[in-house]
Amino acid sequence: MMTGSRYEAVYREHGVTLSDREAGVEARILPEYGNRASAVRVHGTNILWFPWDDSAPIAEKPSLNGIPFLAPWGNRLDGGYRVKGAWHSLDGAELHRDANGLPIHGLLYSPVTWQVTRVAGGAESASVTSRFDFAEHPEMMALWPFAHEYEMTYRLADGALEVITTIRNKGTEAMPVAIGFHPYFTLAGVAREEIAVRVPAKSHVDADGRLLATGAFTPNALPEWVRLDEHALDDGFIDLGRGADGLAQFTIAGGGRKIHVEFGPRYTVAIVYAPPGKEFVCVEPMATVTNGINLAAEGKYEGLQSVEAGGEWREAFRIRAEGF
């Protein structure tokens, strides 16, 4: 337990709890279950959709909820990926697939265990830092042969939860960066017809019938505020509008409540997923468009990032709430 005058960080059982007493915000992190956040409680109300009281069901049946980390790729790949002219097929591999059989969401959102390296509370913030060394897992290296490790810090300060991710390339060649997060947000007690999402994007990512990006981008025809009773969303966006601080701010609003999701500059893509009849809205920070590795190899996408051998890639996104 690490405590301070305002902030507290407690590590017990399977999780870490970060608390900001003054703001009335508490975050729950589960290092043993893919290092996902299962709760961000604001004055007792969880703004994350997480359908259980504890972490046990995740181990029994991995699924998406809370804030899963998607790596080494987020969303779908078209059967595999091409890097430096070499095709890496994922056909027949035991991994997560969508209804069309496409590899989806990478290898880490299932209950893999991260090593907690630091838990800290004090006068300025509460935080937990964990790492996952991908290179130590030969079954994963067989599917993504790039030696690297992840470090992730959840930091709670001034009522906002920041998620900072660092990739360290331990290999001998550049590695494409295609990670992302899939946060599930909910406005408890607010009917869907009262909810709207602010989407600050100039361009829409066009996709085919399998939800794979085609490499075409068209002007975003949606209004700035998208009403969920008028639109069902499963769409990608680029050319995000950013403030002077470099952050792109998405907002979910309804019933006098708001959830703000702020993307750092290296999260260049957003996917907004709000299917009809569901009680959640996903605003997903992504480092590349869906299937961006293959589109880049085909000369159809210029936004693919990479981390050089021996180098680091780092970015953050932040969540804060109002009206709870």
C-alpha positions in Angstrom: 0.0 0.0 0.0 1.3 3.4 -1.0 -0.6 6.4 0.4 -0.4 10.2 0.4 -2.4 13.1 1.5 -4.7 12.9 -1.5 -3.8 9.8 -3.6 -3.6 6.1 -2.7 -2.4 3.0 -4.5 -3.2 -0.4 -3.1 -2.0 -3.7 -4.6 -3.8 -6.8 -3.1 -5.2 -10.1 -4.4 -5.4 -9.8 -8.2 -5.6 -6.1 -8.7 -4.3 -2.6 -8.0 -6.7 0.1 -6.9 -5.8 3.8 -7.5 -7.7 6.4 -5.6 -8.0 10.2 -5.9 -9.9 11.1 -2.7 -10.5 14.7 -3.5 -11.9 14.1 -6.9 -13.8 11.0 -5.8 -12.3 8.8 -8.6 -11.1 5.2 -8.2 -9.5 3.0 -10.9 -9.1 -0.8 -10.7 -6.4 -2.5 -12.7 -6.0 -6.2 -13.2 -2.3 -7.1 -14.1 -3.1 -10.8 -14.2 -5.8 -10.4 -16.9 -4.0 -8.6 -19.7 -3.3 -5.6 -17.5 -6.8 -4.2 -18.3 -8.7 -1.7 -16.3 -12.0 -3.1 -15.0 -13.3 0.1 -13.4 -13.0 3.8 -13.3 -15.5 4.8 -10.6 -16.5 8.4 -10.3 -18.3 9.1 -7.0 -19.1 5.3 -6.9 -20.3 5.0 -10.5 -18.2 2.8 -12.9 -17.9 4.6 -16.3 -16.4 1.4 -17.8 -18.7 -1.4 -19.0 -17.5 -4.5 -17.0 -20.2 -7.0 -16.5 -18.8 -8.7 -13.4 -17.9 -7.8 -9.8 -14.5 -9.5 -10.0 -12.0 -10.8 -12.5 -12.7 -14.5 -12.4 -15.0 -14.8 -15.4 -12.3 -13.3 -17.7 -10.1 -16.3 -17.0 -13.0 -18.7 -17.7 -14.0 -17.1 -21.0 -11.9 -14.3 -22.3 -14.0 -11.4 -23.7 -13.8 -7.7 -24.3 -14.8 -5.3 -21.5 -13.2 -2.6 -19.4 -10.1 -1.3 -21.2 -8.4 -4.2 -23.1 -5.0 -3.7 -24.6 -4.8 -4.8 -28.3 -1.3 -5.9 -29.3 0.8 -6.5 -31.3 -2.0 -5.5 -33.6 -5.4 -4.0 -33.0 -8.5 -4.9 -34.9 -8.4 -7.1 -38.0 -5.7 -8.4 -40.3 -6.4 -9.9 -43.7 -5.2 -13.4 -42.9 -1.7 -12.3 -42.0 0.7 -9.5 -42.5 3.4 -8.4 -44.9 6.6 -6.8 -43.5 9.6 -5.9 -45.7 8.3 -8.1 -48.5 7.8 -11.2 -46.4 4.3 -12.6 -45.9 3.5 -13.9 -42.4 0.5 -16.1 -42.6 -1.8 -16.6 -39.6 -3.9 -19.2 -41.3 -4.6 -22.1 -38.9 -3.1 -20.3 -35.9 -4.9 -20.5 -32.6 -5.8 -16.9 -31.9 -8.8 -14.6 -31.7 -10.9 -14.4 -34.9 -13.9 -12.5 -36.0 -17.1 -13.9 -37.6 -15.3 -14.0 -41.0 -12.3 -15.9 -39.6 -10.0 -12.9 -39.7 -7.3 -12.5 -37.0 -8.5 -9.8 -34.6 -7.3 -7.8 -31.6 -3.8 -9.4 -31.3 -2.5 -11.8 -28.6 -2.6 -10.0 -25.3 -6.2 -9.1 -24.4 -6.8 -12.7 -23.1 -5.7 -13.3 -19.4 -2.0 -13.1 -19.8 -0.1 -11.9 -16.7 1.9 -8.7 -16.6 4.7 -8.1 -14.0 4.0 -5.2 -11.7 7.2 -3.2 -11.3 6.1 -0.1 -9.4 3.1 1.0 -7.3 3.1 4.6 -6.1 0.9 7.0 -4.2 1.6 10.4 -3.0 0.7 14.1 -3.0 0.6 14.4 -6.8 -0.8 11.1 -8.2 -1.4 7.4 -7.8 0.1 5.0 -10.3 0.9 1.5 -11.2 3.5 0.4 -13.8 3.7 -3.1 -15.3 5.6 -4.8 -18.0 5.1 -7.7 -20.4 8.2 -9.1 -22.2 6.8 -10.5 -25.5 10.2 -12.0 -26.3 9.9 -14.4 -23.4 6.8 -16.1 -25.0 7.9 -18.4 -27.9 4.3 -19.3 -28.8 3.6 -15.6 -29.4 7.0 -15.0 -31.1 6.0 -17.7 -33.6 3.0 -15.5 -34.7 4.8 -12.1 -34.4 8.6 -12.6 -34.7 9.7 -9.3 -33.3 11.4 -9.3 -29.9 10.0 -6.5 -27.9 8.5 -5.6 -24.5 5.6 -3.4 -23.3 5.6 -1.1 -20.3 2.3 0.4 -19.3 1.6 3.0 -16.5 -1.9 3.8 -15.3 -1.7 7.2 -13.6 -4.5 8.9 -11.7 -4.2 12.6 -11.1 -6.6 15.5 -10.8 -9.5 13.2 -11.4 -8.2 11.9 -14.8 -6.8 8.5 -15.6 -3.9 8.5 -18.0 -2.7 5.3 -19.7 0.9 5.5 -20.9 2.3 2.8 -23.1 5.9 2.3 -24.1 7.1 -0.3 -26.6 10.8 -1.2 -26.5 12.2 -3.0 -29.6 14.7 -5.6 -28.4 15.2 -7.0 -31.9 17.5 -6.3 -34.8 15.0 -4.8 -37.2 12.3 -2.2 -37.2 8.9 -3.4 -35.9 5.6 -2.0 -37.2 3.4 -0.3 -34.5 -0.2 -1.4 -34.8 -1.4 -1.4 -31.2 -4.5 0.0 -29.8 -7.0 0.0 -26.9 -10.7 -0.9 -26.9 -12.3 1.0 -24.0 -15.9 0.2 -23.2 -17.6 3.3 -21.7 -21.1 3.5 -20.2 -23.3 6.3 -18.9 -25.1 4.4 -16.2 -28.8 5.2 -16.0 -28.9 7.3 -19.3 -31.1 5.9 -22.1 -29.4 5.4 -25.5 -31.7 8.0 -27.2 -30.2 10.6 -24.9 -26.6 9.9 -25.7 -24.4 11.6 -28.4 -20.7 11.2 -29.2 -18.5 14.0 -30.3 -16.2 12.8 -33.1 -13.5 15.4 -33.9 -12.3 14.0 -37.2 -12.1 15.3 -40.7 -11.8 12.0 -42.5 -13.6 8.6 -42.5 -11.7 5.3 -43.0 -13.6 3.5 -45.8 -14.0 -0.3 -45.2 -15.1 -3.3 -47.1 -17.8 -5.8 -46.1 -15.4 -7.5 -43.7 -14.6 -4.2 -42.0 -11.1 -4.1 -43.4 -9.9 -0.7 -44.4 -9.6 -0.3 -48.1 -7.0 2.4 -48.2 -9.6 5.0 -49.2 -10.4 8.0 -47.0 -13.4 10.2 -47.5 -14.6 13.4 -45.8 -16.4 12.7 -42.5 -20.0 13.3 -43.3 -21.2 12.8 -39.7 -22.3 15.7 -37.6 -19.8 16.8 -34.9 -22.2 15.3 -32.3 -23.5 11.9 -33.4 -26.8 10.8 -31.8 -26.9 7.1 -31.0 -30.6 6.9 -31.7 -29.9 8.0 -35.2 -26.6 6.2 -36.0 -25.1 2.7 -35.3 -21.3 3.1 -35.4 -18.5 0.8 -36.2 -16.3 3.2 -38.0 -12.7 4.4 -38.3 -11.6 8.0 -38.4 -8.3 9.9 -39.2 -7.2 13.5 -39.5 -8.3 14.1 -35.9 -8.9 17.6 -34.7 -6.5 18.5 -32.0 -6.1 21.3 -29.5 -3.0 23.4 -28.8 -1.8 20.6 -26.4 -1.8 18.1 -29.3 -4.7 16.1 -27.8 -7.8 15.0 -29.8 -10.8 15.1 -27.5 -13.8 12.7 -28.0 -16.8 13.1 -25.7 -19.7 10.8 -24.8 -22.5 12.9 -23.4 -26.0 12.4 -22.1 -28.3 13.0 -19.1 -26.0 15.8 -17.9 -23.0 13.4 -17.8 -19.9 13.4 -19.9 -16.9 11.1 -20.5 -13.9 12.7 -22.3 -11.3 10.6 -24.0 -8.2 12.5 -25.1 -5.7 10.9 -27.6 -2.1 11.7 -27.7 -0.5 12.6 -31.1 0.7 9.1 -31.9 -2.8 7.8 -31.7 -3.6 8.9 -35.2 -6.7 6.8 -35.7 -10.0 6.4 -33.8 -12.5 3.7 -34.0 -16.0 4.4 -32.6 -18.1 1.4 -31.9 -21.7 1.9 -30.7 -23.8 -1.1 -31.9 -27.6 -0.8 -31.5 -29.2 -2.3 -28.4 -26.0 -2.2 -26.3 -25.3 -0.3 -23.2 -21.7 0.7 -24.1 -19.9 3.0 -26.4 -16.3 2.3 -27.5 -13.9 5.1 -28.4 -10.7 3.4 -29.3 -7.3 5.0 -29.6 -5.3 3.3 -32.4 -1.8 3.7 -33.8 -2.9 2.6 -37.3 -6.0 1.9 -39.4 -7.4 -1.6 -39.5 -5.1 -3.8 -41.6 -2.7 -0.9 -41.9 0.4 -3.1 -42.0 -0.8 -4.7 -45.3 -2.2 -1.4 -46.7 1.2 0.2 -46.1 3.0 -2.7 -47.9 0.6 -2.2 -50.8 1.4 1.5 -51.0 -2.2 2.4 -49.9 -1.4 3.9 -46.5 1.3 6.3 -45.4 0.5 6.5 -41.7 2.0 3.2 -40.5 4.4 3.9 -37.6 7.4 1.8 -36.6 9.9 1.5 -33.8 13.5 1.0 -34.8 15.8 -1.7 -33.4 16.8 -0.7 -29.9 14.3 2.2 -29.9 11.2 3.1 -28.0 7.7 4.2 -29.0 5.6 5.9 -26.3 2.1 7.4 -26.2 -0.8 8.1 -23.9 -4.5 8.7 -23.8 -6.5 10.1 -20.9 -10.0 9.7 -19.5 -11.9 12.1 -17.4 -15.6 12.5 -16.5 -18.1 15.2 -15.6 -21.5 15.2 -14.0 -21.3 11.9 -12.0 
